[in-house]
Amino acid sequence: MSRTIHSAARKANSTVAIIGAGIAGLCTGCYAQMNGYQAHIYEMHTKPGGLCTAWNRKGYTIDACIHWLTGTRPGSSLYKLWREIGLIQDLDLVDLHEFMRMEFPDAAPIIFYADLDRLLPHLLETAPEDGKLIRRLVADAKRMARVELPSDLPPQDIMGVGTRLQTMPRMLPLLGPLRRWNTLTMAQLAARVHNPRLRTAFQELMMPEASALTLIMMLSWFHARQAGYPLGGSLPLAEAVAGRFMALGGHIDYQARVSEILVERDRAIGLRFANGAQERADVVVSAADAHATIFDMLKGRYVDDTVRGWFESFPPFPPLVFMGIGVNRTFPEEPRLVSGSNLGLTQPIRVGDTTIHRLNYHIHNYDPTLAPAGKTVITCSFPVGYEYWRELSLDRERYEQEKQAVADAVVKALDRRFPGLAEQVEMVDVATPATWERYTGNWHASFEGWLPTPANITIEMRKTLPGLESFYMAGQWLAPGGGLPAGVMTGRQVVQLMCHEDGRRFRAPAS
Ligand SMILES: Cc1cc2nc3c(=O)[nH]c(=O)nc-3n(C[C@H](O)[C@H](O)[C@H](O)COP(=O)(O)OP(=O)(O)OC[C@H]3O[C@@H](n4cnc5c(N)ncnc54)[C@H](O)[C@@H]3O)c2cc1C
């Protein structure tokens, strides 16, 4: 359905009401302000960030999000976007040398080095019988490291012929890797591997339904030094973008939970809040959960087969049980790992209704800001079922008991790996899918939107709903794979669409 041009209807200083002060809402707000709109963000919580957040417990900071920030290489198009919204300028970035370690009780670890020239010989030595596959995988990751996928393109429906002609030749080298790896899921890739330890590694690195292309892309980012860690973690990132938004003249209302998007004659005209108050706006952008936006705030009135198909056929990232542990010791001898270690357990652990045979643990020994001197935060995360934890959370007593049982079991397993650790534990905090859902409202407590699968990784999802004018959506649910880049890219594209419809030239000066 074509959308009408609003240049007559929307004034130069049109008001834009944005739902959610996660990274996507904040970025949308920044670009809206840069382009002469008056943006007002409404956030149900007391601080910005959404999933890009952290919390303090007994002097320790439990960082819930950032492992790596894609786009940290100066000169890349994503770096340019981070500069525009003021996220990257003041960061201390650390390039870690290892992405992840797979640990086995009875054999040497497999180390996923950031540098592909170290990774190749290591994997070949580990699994010589898989030499052909390993060489192909590393060669394609290197090829992708040389070519950056442009992050600053406008949405396809308004992309000019010139931009298309400029972009297409740049993408040609990527066609081979795309064809080879995006026809495989991680489970199918793992099934092709002969070496049992390498097969386990591929089974554990990502969800089984994820496209194998995501692995190649990730390896390419680390090799290209395009995925650094920002010292200080997640919250300073969100605060920096909120600061940029305010400096551009935007407003944020906290503790403002939107219950309904107001619509008149198929045009969004404002918001109703949980306390009954209403605000009018010329444009509404939802940067909150897509399911809640479409089926609750808009009561499912603007849905077609495509939109229904997202929720019927795209798998979301699974919800997590996420543990923060504060320990009174340092780990100078342990490697500094982007995504932590994955440890094969000799005794499985129960996490609710899920049996865990391998423990994801992450020693944050490279960020001194997260713990008092001489102490360290460890985080552990487990993909689990959503329904079990949602129902359990309704029975407060059983819910707390189950969280305690998980905490005890995990500390015991870590104590076997690091003898004496149990005695040094000063803080344990367990967040469950019920926590994530309560905190961010995300559908089925997904922590990153849609899993990137072979079916969805290359599609561009539309940012509007059929039949509804003056309404847009941004955020992780609009770009399979999610993450912070999805927030800035979709937020920018939404404002590009607004400018296009209003006949304005899009502007995005760096701060
Ligand atoms: C454990 C973990 C690790 C991760 N690691 C990384 C990583 O290393 N790198 C990376 O790039 N990404 C990572 N991510 C993903 C990243 O955090 C998210 O994809 C991203 O922050 C999503 O941003 P968003 O703005 O689209 O959505 P959200 O962060 O979900 O923001 C939505 C906002 O809307 C608000 N909201 C919802 N409903 C309403 C309502 N009715 N009224 C008002 N406000 C509302 C919410 O409170 C929230 O603030 C990780 C996430 C987790 C949980």
The ligand as an SDF file (V2000), in Angstrom:
LIG
                    3D

 53 58  0  0  0  0  0  0  0  0999 V2000
   22.3230  -10.7580   27.8790 C   0  0  0  0  0  0  0  0  0  0  0  0
   22.3010   -9.8640   26.6740 C   0  0  0  0  0  0  0  0  0  0  0  0
   23.4490   -9.7120   25.9190 C   0  0  0  0  0  0  0  0  0  0  0  0
   23.4460   -8.8730   24.8050 C   0  0  0  0  0  0  0  0  0  0  0  0
   24.6270   -8.6580   24.1450 N   0  0  0  0  0  0  0  0  0  0  0  0
   24.6590   -7.7380   23.1560 C   0  0  0  0  0  0  0  0  0  0  0  0
   25.9090   -7.3740   22.5710 C   0  0  0  0  0  0  0  0  0  0  0  0
   26.9750   -7.8400   22.9600 O   0  0  0  0  0  0  0  0  0  0  0  0
   25.8950   -6.4610   21.5570 N   0  0  0  0  0  0  0  0  0  0  0  0
   24.7350   -5.9000   21.0930 C   0  0  0  0  0  0  0  0  0  0  0  0
   24.7930   -5.0710   20.1670 O   0  0  0  0  0  0  0  0  0  0  0  0
   23.5430   -6.2290   21.6460 N   0  0  0  0  0  0  0  0  0  0  0  0
   23.4790   -7.1190   22.6620 C   0  0  0  0  0  0  0  0  0  0  0  0
   22.2880   -7.4410   23.2500 N   0  0  0  0  0  0  0  0  0  0  0  0
   21.0250   -7.0110   22.6110 C   0  0  0  0  0  0  0  0  0  0  0  0
   20.6780   -5.5550   22.8360 C   0  0  0  0  0  0  0  0  0  0  0  0
   20.7290   -5.2400   24.1930 O   0  0  0  0  0  0  0  0  0  0  0  0
   19.2580   -5.3160   22.3150 C   0  0  0  0  0  0  0  0  0  0  0  0
   19.0740   -5.9020   21.0350 O   0  0  0  0  0  0  0  0  0  0  0  0
   18.9810   -3.8160   22.1910 C   0  0  0  0  0  0  0  0  0  0  0  0
   19.3570   -3.1480   23.3680 O   0  0  0  0  0  0  0  0  0  0  0  0
   17.4900   -3.6140   21.8990 C   0  0  0  0  0  0  0  0  0  0  0  0
   17.1970   -2.2330   21.8410 O   0  0  0  0  0  0  0  0  0  0  0  0
   15.7500   -1.7090   21.4720 P   0  0  0  0  0  0  0  0  0  0  0  0
   15.7400   -0.2690   21.7590 O   0  0  0  0  0  0  0  0  0  0  0  0
   15.3610   -2.1820   20.1220 O   0  0  0  0  0  0  0  0  0  0  0  0
   14.7340   -2.4810   22.4710 O   0  0  0  0  0  0  0  0  0  0  0  0
   14.6200   -2.4190   24.0600 P   0  0  0  0  0  0  0  0  0  0  0  0
   15.9560   -2.3280   24.6620 O   0  0  0  0  0  0  0  0  0  0  0  0
   13.7470   -3.5650   24.4420 O   0  0  0  0  0  0  0  0  0  0  0  0
   13.8750   -1.0440   24.3500 O   0  0  0  0  0  0  0  0  0  0  0  0
   12.4940   -0.9150   24.3840 C   0  0  0  0  0  0  0  0  0  0  0  0
   12.1540    0.1530   25.4150 C   0  0  0  0  0  0  0  0  0  0  0  0
   10.7570    0.3760   25.3740 O   0  0  0  0  0  0  0  0  0  0  0  0
   10.2780    0.4890   26.7010 C   0  0  0  0  0  0  0  0  0  0  0  0
    8.8600    0.1300   26.6750 N   0  0  0  0  0  0  0  0  0  0  0  0
    8.3170   -1.0730   26.3790 C   0  0  0  0  0  0  0  0  0  0  0  0
    6.9720   -1.0260   26.4410 N   0  0  0  0  0  0  0  0  0  0  0  0
    6.6650    0.2540   26.7830 C   0  0  0  0  0  0  0  0  0  0  0  0
    5.4250    0.9250   27.0090 C   0  0  0  0  0  0  0  0  0  0  0  0
    4.2530    0.2870   26.8960 N   0  0  0  0  0  0  0  0  0  0  0  0
    5.4650    2.2330   27.3440 N   0  0  0  0  0  0  0  0  0  0  0  0
    6.6440    2.9100   27.4840 C   0  0  0  0  0  0  0  0  0  0  0  0
    7.8320    2.2990   27.2970 N   0  0  0  0  0  0  0  0  0  0  0  0
    7.8530    0.9940   26.9360 C   0  0  0  0  0  0  0  0  0  0  0  0
   11.1260   -0.4930   27.4820 C   0  0  0  0  0  0  0  0  0  0  0  0
   11.1150   -0.2250   28.8660 O   0  0  0  0  0  0  0  0  0  0  0  0
   12.4940   -0.2670   26.8410 C   0  0  0  0  0  0  0  0  0  0  0  0
   13.1870    0.7770   27.4760 O   0  0  0  0  0  0  0  0  0  0  0  0
   22.2620   -8.2210   24.4000 C   0  0  0  0  0  0  0  0  0  0  0  0
   21.1140   -8.3520   25.1760 C   0  0  0  0  0  0  0  0  0  0  0  0
   21.1350   -9.1380   26.3190 C   0  0  0  0  0  0  0  0  0  0  0  0
   19.9220   -9.2010   27.1780 C   0  0  0  0  0  0  0  0  0  0  0  0
  1  2  1  0
  2  3  1  0
  2 52  2  0
  3  4  2  0
  4  5  1  0
  4 50  1  0
  5  6  2  0
  6  7  1  0
  6 13  1  0
  7  8  2  0
  7  9  1  0
  9 10  1  0
 10 11  2  0
 10 12  1  0
 12 13  2  0
 13 14  1  0
 14 15  1  0
 14 50  1  0
 15 16  1  0
 16 17  1  0
 16 18  1  0
 18 19  1  0
 18 20  1  0
 20 21  1  0
 20 22  1  0
 22 23  1  0
 23 24  1  0
 24 25  2  0
 24 26  1  0
 24 27  1  0
 27 28  1  0
 28 29  2  0
 28 30  1  0
 28 31  1  0
 31 32  1  0
 32 33  1  0
 33 34  1  0
 33 48  1  0
 34 35  1  0
 35 36  1  0
 35 46  1  0
 36 37  1  0
 36 45  1  0
 37 38  2  0
 38 39  1  0
 39 40  1  0
 39 45  2  0
 40 41  1  0
 40 42  2  0
 42 43  1  0
 43 44  2  0
 44 45  1  0
 46 47  1  0
 46 48  1  0
 48 49  1  0
 50 51  2  0
 51 52  1  0
 52 53  1  0
M  END
$$$$
